Amino acid sequence: MPGRSGEKVYDAQRRPLTLERLLKSGGAGSVFTLKERPREVAKLYHSDKDARVYERKLQAMLELQPDLPQMEGQGADQVQIAWPMTLLRDRSGRFIGFTMPILDLSATSDLEHVLQERQARAEGLPTGLGAKMTLAANLAVMLAALHRRQHYVVDLKPLNVRFYRSTLFIAMLDCDGFSIQGKGERFPAGQVTTDYLASEFQQPGVKPGQEEAQDRFALAVMVFQLLNSGLHPYAGRPQGATVPSDLPARIAANLYPYARGKPHPRMLPSPVSGHEMFPPALRDMFDRAFSAQARRRPSAQEWATLLLDYARRNAGQLVACGKDAAHQHFVGMPCAACARAELLAGSARAAQTRTRQKPNKARKQRARTAARVAQAQPVAAQPVAAQASAASGVPGVMSRVTMAVIGTLLLGWVMGWGMPAYRRYSALVDPGIWDGVGLAVQMAMLAIAILLFILFVPMLIMSKRP
């Protein structure tokens, strides 16, 4: 199939068109600029698989186009929806793709990027309630136009929707992936995103004939996020361990915590939600959209009628905040943006206080732990008892000096008594046996005295002080 710059393709009237620059290549096909038609692009499918189904689907889209005229912003046309304009064929007449109006992506941003205020500010996108209300109203208007032709997006989510930054008009791409109504034939959509999928479709999926109910649900989710600082309507504070933690499971269980009246027994609202500052009419629409009964969901046209009334400046439904000129709020209601800012600031201050108190708490905890360990020690192992026991077995300084002096004098006395006895024995001409025994006893006593002096006197002097 054609798919290179410079190749020729042919429109429905067999007029040749030259492929130029490749803009995008995805899973289904590639998009090229056209030399002869600078305000159009060509999408060529990668494979001829299911080509006949695609050809019938594109033909149905040409016959039932939504009533969405091009808008003008800053002197240039702004294409709201990249709807097919003509079928394309190769030289042999085989269907290969279609042309569509060129959409200036550089002038647009994903709707996803405007939901969170921090990201929106970083990218220079609007953050006020008035701008987001306008985006919500424009999205509802586009969905209503598609639904009047019985065409449905199905995989509707912020990442799949773009908007013009200068005018806040919606811009939608990849329309050949929508669910399209043909003549006696429905061409289903192939993709869904479970975070935006209604409860009745979480398990079985969306069947032909059910697509509008799904679009109504996804539209309500996106409007809630736009008007409530990006908060998903099924995000909240679970009450109990059995509450699912993921959004698809909460949707399937109908755990919507922002309804008017009695609080949900299993889910409480997020503390940063501003839903209580919505007017009653808007809250009633959300309660219908997220009820367990799919038939109660407001249509895209109902949403468009309500939101346009809030979005129009001359209607006076939104007013500037008296505290912060960058904020807007519903007339007669408090400013949700101020309340959220105060709550976040309070949380930040509490976090800083906890950070400062953490070292003090750690020191106190270590002190309490040491005290508990000391109290748990057995009495026999107390250091004081061990010192007293050691002191009772060691003599004092005076005792050791006295014993050393006495030992020295005793040694001198024994030696003074023993040496004369030896001299008398040596002077005997014929000593008898008893003379030898007496000398031996005296020598033994002298040896014992010397041994005691050598061993015990140094030990007494060098012993550890009490």
Secondary structure, DSSP 8 states (H G I E B T S, - for coil): ---STT-EEE-TT--EEEEEEEEEE-SSEEEEEESS-TTEEEEEES--TTHHHHHHHHHHHHHS------EEETTEEE-SB----EEEE-TT--EEEEEEE---GGGEEETHHHHSHHHHHHTT---SHHHHHHHHHHHHHHHHHHHHTT-B-SS--GGGEEEETTT--EEE--GGGSBEE-SS-EE------GGG--GGGTTT---TT-HHHHHHHHHHHHHHHHHTTT--TT-SEE-STTS-SSHHHHHHTT-----SSS--SSEE--TT--GGGS-HHHHHHHHHHTSS-GGGS--HHHHHHHHHHHH-GGGT-EEE-SS-TT-EEETTS--HHHHHHHHHHHHHHHHHHHHHHHHHHHHHHHHHHHHHHHHTS-GGG-HHHHHHHHHHTS--HHHHHHHHHHHHHHHHHHHHHHHHHHHHHHH-SS--HHHHHHHHHHHHHHHHHHHHHHHHHHHHHHS---
